[in-house]
């Protein structure tokens, strides 16, 4: 259940914690504009993994279910699906890095022709049998998609758009049985300290053996979870993908706040007391105290706590959403306490002008004094 908590000029301790996945609502959206490149007869691809509006929507829905489960307040907003005529030379172009860059260059030169959007993630879909390729920040902006994609491909590529590498290493793709060394027999670096080494061709046992020296079944539950964190990771090449690590979420937060802020409708202000991904801890969006975040946050923003106690005495006079990662967070003083369970979103509406707050119909309002 979403709790509405009114704080005005009072001493309070608020426990910020979790709501079930199906109830998780998001406040910050990443806008996505999808374009089908039509052939010279004016048609979409006749077959493949993503040639209908329904298949595009299914990619968005799958992505949002996964993002909701992480309870960090991010969601994809499909702003449009556009059929683009007059650029049929791209219809069968291979999905590769060179063509991706050339397509973006052409689209930016003729944005009206290519339906290019400067305020959204631009996804172009053609009839090639390849999967997809994305651009990393800073610089390029485009995602180029063929018909060989998986149900999680959009979110995987948007992870790259938000500055995430593959779990098997930033330069790595699939293993090559004829090769040795990095990306084939030795894991690369994904630039996320908390994820353990991974390769596309490894099983859970091989991941466990590399880091812990024993098979997966011999590990305690906490270390099995570390294996699962990469084996089921959205940025892996394994069969089932639905997880991001906390530091991966922080790195996407950093990109969303910074180099990719043009595709979002708000920022996340991190009140940080525990270590996280250093890419996100350097900058204005990391604040030392709740009061600092309150002063800077606006209506569409999220204030994120990182599993600790945060002293606060003061007035919250604007609407905002509070979230926590890495455990429950307690805000305020010991004068009063509102308890909740981990992962719950806490919405603070603005303090009412009347001495007594008036709840909107159906709202649950609590004032702590």
C-alpha positions in Angstrom: 0.0 0.0 0.0 1.2 3.5 -0.8 1.3 5.6 2.3 0.8 9.4 2.2 2.8 11.1 4.9 2.4 14.7 5.7 5.4 16.3 7.5 5.2 19.9 8.5 7.4 21.4 11.2 7.6 18.3 13.3 10.0 15.7 14.7 9.5 12.4 13.0 11.2 9.2 12.0 9.8 7.7 8.8 10.7 4.1 7.8 11.0 4.0 4.1 10.4 0.5 2.7 8.8 -2.0 -0.2 5.6 -2.6 -1.9 4.7 -5.6 -3.9 5.8 -5.5 -7.5 2.3 -5.2 -8.9 1.6 -2.2 -6.8 4.9 -0.4 -7.6 4.2 2.9 -9.4 6.9 4.9 -11.0 7.4 8.6 -11.0 10.3 9.0 -13.5 9.7 7.9 -17.1 12.2 7.3 -19.9 10.5 8.3 -23.2 10.8 5.8 -26.0 10.0 6.6 -29.7 9.8 3.5 -31.9 10.2 3.8 -35.7 9.5 1.0 -38.3 11.7 1.4 -41.4 9.4 0.5 -44.3 10.6 -1.3 -47.5 10.3 0.2 -50.9 6.7 -1.0 -51.2 5.8 0.8 -48.0 5.5 -2.3 -45.8 6.9 -3.3 -42.5 8.9 -6.6 -42.2 6.5 -9.5 -43.1 7.8 -11.7 -40.2 10.2 -11.7 -37.3 10.4 -11.0 -33.6 9.2 -7.3 -33.7 7.1 -6.3 -36.7 3.8 -5.3 -35.1 2.6 -2.7 -32.7 1.6 -5.5 -30.3 5.1 -6.9 -30.3 6.6 -3.4 -29.6 4.1 -3.0 -26.7 5.1 -6.4 -25.3 8.7 -5.3 -25.2 7.7 -2.2 -23.3 5.4 -4.1 -20.9 8.1 -6.7 -20.2 10.6 -4.0 -19.5 8.3 -2.1 -17.2 7.5 -5.3 -15.2 11.2 -5.8 -14.6 11.8 -2.2 -13.7 8.8 -2.2 -11.3 10.3 -5.2 -9.5 13.4 -3.2 -8.7 11.3 -0.4 -7.1 13.5 2.5 -8.0 10.8 4.5 -9.7 11.8 4.2 -13.4 9.5 3.2 -16.2 9.5 3.3 -20.0 6.9 5.5 -21.7 6.1 4.5 -25.3 5.4 7.9 -26.8 4.8 6.7 -30.4 5.1 4.0 -33.0 5.8 5.6 -36.4 6.0 4.0 -39.9 8.9 5.8 -41.7 8.7 5.9 -45.5 11.4 7.2 -47.8 14.4 5.6 -46.1 14.0 2.0 -47.5 17.7 1.7 -48.1 18.0 0.9 -44.4 15.4 -1.8 -44.5 17.8 -4.7 -44.9 20.9 -3.1 -43.5 22.9 -5.3 -41.2 22.5 -4.6 -37.5 26.1 -3.6 -36.7 28.0 -0.7 -35.2 28.9 1.0 -38.5 25.3 1.0 -39.8 24.0 2.2 -36.4 26.3 5.2 -36.5 25.5 6.0 -40.1 21.8 5.7 -39.5 22.0 8.1 -36.6 24.1 10.6 -38.6 21.5 10.5 -41.4 18.6 10.9 -38.9 20.1 13.9 -37.2 20.8 15.6 -40.6 17.2 15.1 -41.6 15.1 14.7 -38.4 11.8 15.4 -40.1 12.4 12.6 -42.7 13.6 10.1 -40.1 11.1 11.2 -37.4 14.1 11.8 -35.1 13.2 12.9 -31.5 15.6 14.9 -29.3 13.6 14.2 -26.1 13.3 10.4 -26.4 15.2 7.2 -26.9 15.1 6.6 -30.7 14.5 3.0 -31.6 14.6 2.1 -35.3 13.4 -1.4 -36.4 14.2 -2.9 -39.8 13.8 -6.2 -41.6 17.3 -7.6 -40.9 17.6 -10.9 -39.2 20.0 -9.6 -36.6 19.1 -8.7 -33.0 19.9 -5.2 -31.8 22.7 -2.7 -31.1 22.8 0.4 -29.0 24.9 3.5 -28.4 26.7 4.1 -25.1 26.9 7.6 -23.6 28.2 10.1 -24.2 27.8 10.8 -27.9 25.5 8.5 -29.9 21.8 8.1 -29.1 20.3 5.5 -31.3 19.1 1.9 -30.8 19.0 -0.1 -34.1 16.8 -3.3 -34.0 16.4 -6.2 -36.4 14.0 -9.2 -36.3 16.2 -11.6 -34.3 15.5 -10.0 -31.0 14.3 -11.6 -27.6 11.5 -10.5 -25.4 13.9 -8.6 -23.2 15.9 -7.0 -26.0 14.5 -3.4 -25.6 15.4 -3.2 -21.9 18.8 -4.8 -22.5 19.7 -2.2 -25.1 18.2 0.6 -23.0 20.6 -0.7 -20.2 23.4 0.1 -22.6 21.9 3.5 -23.4 22.0 4.2 -19.7 25.7 3.2 -19.5 25.7 -0.4 -18.5 28.1 -3.0 -20.0 27.5 -6.7 -20.5 28.1 -8.8 -17.3 30.7 -10.7 -19.3 32.7 -7.5 -19.8 32.3 -4.2 -21.6 33.9 -5.4 -24.9 32.5 -8.9 -24.7 29.7 -10.7 -26.5 29.4 -14.4 -27.0 32.1 -16.9 -26.4 34.0 -18.3 -29.4 35.0 -21.9 -29.0 38.0 -21.3 -31.3 39.3 -18.4 -29.2 41.0 -18.1 -25.8 41.5 -15.2 -23.5 39.3 -12.3 -22.4 35.6 -12.7 -23.4 36.0 -16.4 -24.4 37.7 -18.2 -21.6 38.4 -15.3 -19.2 35.7 -12.8 -18.1 36.1 -9.2 -19.0 35.3 -6.2 -16.7 31.7 -4.9 -16.6 32.8 -1.9 -14.4 30.4 -2.9 -11.7 32.3 -3.9 -8.6 29.5 -5.9 -6.9 28.8 -8.3 -9.8 30.9 -11.4 -10.0 32.7 -12.5 -13.2 30.6 -14.0 -15.9 30.8 -15.4 -19.5 28.0 -15.9 -21.9 28.9 -19.6 -22.3 29.1 -20.3 -18.5 26.6 -22.3 -16.4 25.8 -21.4 -12.8 28.4 -24.0 -11.7 31.1 -22.4 -13.9 30.3 -18.9 -12.5 30.4 -20.3 -9.0 33.7 -22.2 -9.6 35.4 -19.2 -11.0 34.7 -17.0 -8.0 34.1 -19.4 -5.1 35.9 -22.6 -6.1 32.8 -24.8 -5.6 29.7 -25.8 -7.5 26.5 -23.7 -7.2 24.7 -26.2 -5.0 27.5 -26.1 -2.4 27.1 -22.4 -1.9 25.1 -20.8 0.9 21.9 -19.0 -0.2 23.6 -15.6 0.0 26.3 -16.6 -2.5 23.9 -18.5 -4.7 22.1 -15.2 -5.0 25.4 -13.5 -6.2 25.6 -16.2 -8.9 22.0 -15.7 -9.8 22.5 -11.9 -9.9 24.7 -12.3 -13.0 23.2 -15.5 -14.5 19.8 -13.8 -14.6 21.1 -10.4 -15.2 19.5 -8.1 -17.8 22.9 -7.2 -19.2 24.0 -10.9 -19.6 23.6 -13.1 -22.7 22.1 -16.0 -20.6 18.7 -17.5 -21.3 16.6 -15.8 -18.6 17.1 -12.1 -17.9 15.3 -10.1 -15.3 17.7 -8.7 -12.7 19.8 -5.6 -12.2 22.2 -5.3 -9.3 21.8 -2.2 -7.0 25.0 -0.7 -8.4 23.8 -1.2 -11.9 20.6 0.6 -11.0 22.8 3.4 -9.5 24.8 3.7 -12.7 21.6 4.0 -14.8 20.4 6.6 -12.3 23.6 8.5 -12.9 23.1 8.5 -16.7 19.4 9.4 -16.3 20.3 12.3 -14.1 23.1 13.4 -16.4 24.0 12.6 -20.0 20.6 11.0 -20.7 18.4 13.5 -18.8 16.8 14.7 -22.1 14.8 11.4 -22.2 13.4 11.6 -18.7 10.9 13.7 -16.8 12.7 14.0 -13.5 15.8 13.2 -11.4 16.7 11.0 -8.5 18.5 12.7 -5.6 20.6 10.2 -3.7 21.1 10.8 0.0 24.1 8.5 0.3 25.7 7.0 3.4 26.7 3.6 1.9 29.1 2.9 -1.0 27.6 2.4 -4.4 28.7 2.7 -8.0 31.3 5.6 -8.0 29.9 6.8 -11.3 26.8 7.9 -9.4 28.5 9.2 -6.3 30.4 12.0 -8.0 28.1 14.9 -8.7 25.4 17.2 -7.6 22.7 14.5 -7.4 24.5 12.9 -4.4 23.4 14.9 -1.3 24.8 14.6 2.2 21.4 15.0 4.0 17.7 14.8 3.5 17.3 18.5 3.9 19.7 19.2 1.0 17.7 16.8 -1.2 14.4 18.5 -0.2 15.7 21.9 -1.2 16.8 20.7 -4.7 14.1 18.2 -5.6 11.0 19.1 -7.7 7.6 17.6 -8.2 8.6 14.7 -10.5 11.7 13.8 -8.6 12.6 10.9 -6.3 14.7 11.1 -3.1 16.6 7.8 -2.7 18.0 6.7 0.6 20.6 3.9 0.9 19.7 1.8 4.0 20.6 3.8 7.1 19.3 6.4 9.5 19.0 10.0 8.4 18.5 12.8 11.0 15.9 15.3 10.0 14.0 18.1 11.8 12.2 20.5 9.6 9.3 21.0 7.1 8.6 19.3 3.8 6.6 21.7 1.8 6.6 20.1 -1.6 5.4 16.8 -3.1 8.0 14.2 -3.6 8.5 10.4 -3.5 10.9 8.7 -1.2 12.5 5.3 -2.0 15.2 3.2 -0.4 17.8 0.7 -1.6 20.2 -1.6 0.3 17.7 -2.1 3.2 15.3 0.0 5.1 16.0 3.7 5.9 14.8 5.7 8.9 14.4 9.4 8.5 14.0 12.0 11.3 14.3 11.6 15.0 13.2 9.1 17.6 10.3 11.4 18.6 7.9 9.4 16.4 8.1 6.6 13.9 6.0 5.4 11.0 6.9 1.8 10.3 6.7 0.1 6.9 8.3 -2.8 5.2 11.3 -2.7 2.9 10.8 -1.4 -0.6 7.6 0.6 0.0 7.2 3.9 -1.8 6.4 6.8 0.4 4.7 9.8 -1.2 4.9 13.1 0.6 2.3 15.6 -0.6 2.8 19.3 0.1 1.9 20.6 3.6 -1.7 21.9 3.5 -2.5 25.5 4.2 -5.3 24.6 6.6 -4.3 23.6 10.2 -5.7 20.1 9.5 -4.9 18.2 6.3 -7.7 17.1 4.1 -7.3 13.8 2.4 -8.3 13.4 -1.3 -11.0 10.7 -1.8 -9.6 7.3 -1.1 -6.2 8.5 0.1 -4.5 7.2 3.3 -3.0 10.2 5.1 -0.8 10.1 8.2 0.6 13.1 10.1 3.4 12.4 12.5 3.9 14.7 15.4 
